[in-house]
Amino acid sequence: MLTDTFLLFRQEIMLALLLFFLVLYKLGRARPAAHLLPIMNWLLLLNLVVGLLFYDWQGVLFNGMYRTGELIVLEKNILNLAVWLISMQAYGWLRQHRHAAEVYLLLLTSLLGMFLMLSSGHMLILYVGLEMATIPLAAAVNFALSSKRSSEAAMKMIVSSAFASALLLLGISFLYGITGSLWLAEIPGMLHATPVVLFTFLLVFSGFAFKVSAVPFHLWTADVYEGAPVAVTAYLSVVSKAAMVFVLVTLLYSVFAPLEKTSHAVLVVLSLLTIITGNLFALRQQNIKRFLAFSSIAQIGFILVGISGYSQTANASVIFFLLVYVFSNLAAFGVVGWISTQTGKETIADYANLYRHNKTLSWILAIAVFSLAGVPPTAGFFGKFFLLTAGASKGDYLFISVAALNMVVSFYYYLRIIKAIFMEPGETGIAALSLPFWPQLSLWICTGGMLASGLLGVIYQYIYSISPSH
Amino acid sequence: MNTVPLSHILFLSTALFFIGMYGLFTRRNMITMLMAIELMLNSVNINFVAFNKYLYPGKLDGLFFALFIITIAAAEAAVAIAIIINLYRTHRSIDVDDATDMKY
């Protein structure tokens, strides 16, 4: 019985042990020794491996407050993988940082919160996990301590995330008032589409729309992404967003299942707004981090298109797309982050003729951009294709056509980067940068993932087979 | 003995929530905005406690949720104040209108 508890809870226990290690390591040390970063990279790899063991165990703990299963373990493993990749990419930034141990503490606490949120069987755990996932991130955004932009970004993030949780909490309190229960499994049986339930649904949905930065609630995203250190931006745009989407899918498909009609309509409107706004703003960006922020808003729009399908395919395609998104976005952020920490250059114009001295970096960035845009041999194409297919299963072809046409618009701004890298021969370009072992390993894994996860059909098959049927 | 009906309490909590929201949108001082957020969270606490007492007195779910919200609001305020202090160090002001390095 006790071993069962340990094995079901192993990913959270691993993270808690890592956090203890970091706190103890920090005691009595003014600044971390140089060996902390390799140790953390190995420990995070161990963390990923521990998550992969016993992957098909399922069960509930703490009277049903905590539940886990094959799909939840897979989602946590995707997050673990992303954190490992980010940790390797942050090597260049953290090497000189006095507070490297604290950065890890904040990011891993936030990851632990996401795990609790994913496994929650009760609204209380969901809320505690959500706050645990966002409050440390606001502090992490501020980690370029002397930078004006960083503190401005942290201020914007903490205010908007507190506002979002207030909306979410008001929704949860009404849910409690209507049903008398806070158990995720009990609520759907007692919900009917009355006006107050719809109001409640809108409140909870807006809370999550803030966290995933869907359009009417996206205003904080670009500023926070631009101001934060690149590793934290990567964490925000990949790990945090993926976790929030996983939870949103669970909420919409289980707790709010009786409101399928309303939530479908909301998803259709919001996804189109999100894609169009994300695209229009991405067109005019000069700073590459802001550019990636708006491109990630547009990607969230496509994810919402997939969610609106309400089927097993929809669930699987969203998770598959997020796996692909981890690889492609982290490859892009890895290159951008390395160039930014080494040269301080962050605008698209600075990338002119990058290919001249940095051939490998250019190719990896090009593949990442193609994957984000959805060009066929890369996994991004399959990801978007599955999302649109899932959305089309409802028979709303006009909606899917508008979404698909927006992919064409997105090609324009993604190809601007390709043009800058390869086709502006007059410029001298950024001088040759050497990559240390860790960032290099991370970039190769990302590239391999982008190419393999699309071509190996077994990955999608596996995700499909463990997704709940609707 | 006449008790206060539930609708009165809900009216109070809703009013409090939207006063908080109004404060958050109109005030430009970070500390005041933080207070406005606390107002919103407290209105949710009133909701939970009232629903618990009036509708489901048998179980204590609502009361516990309110306790957790208070705790987490304190943690949030601690981090927010640390961020405000750092904002003051870099900008010499805690007015949000002065922190506009990034736009669109």
Interface residues (C-beta under 8 A of the other chain):
Chain A: M123 L124 Y127 V128 E131 I135 P136 A138 A139 N142 L145 S146 S147 K148 R149 S151 E152 A153 A154 M155 I158 V159 A162 F163 A166 L169 L170 I172 S173 F174 Y176 G177 G180 S181 L182 A222 D223 E226 G227 F281
Chain B: F17 G20 M21 L24 M30 M33 I37 M40 L41 S43 V44 N47 F48 F51 L55 Y56 D61 G62 F64 F65 F68 I69 I72 A75 E76 V79 A80 A82 I83 I84 N86 L87 R89 T90 H91 V96 A99 T100 D101 M102 Y104
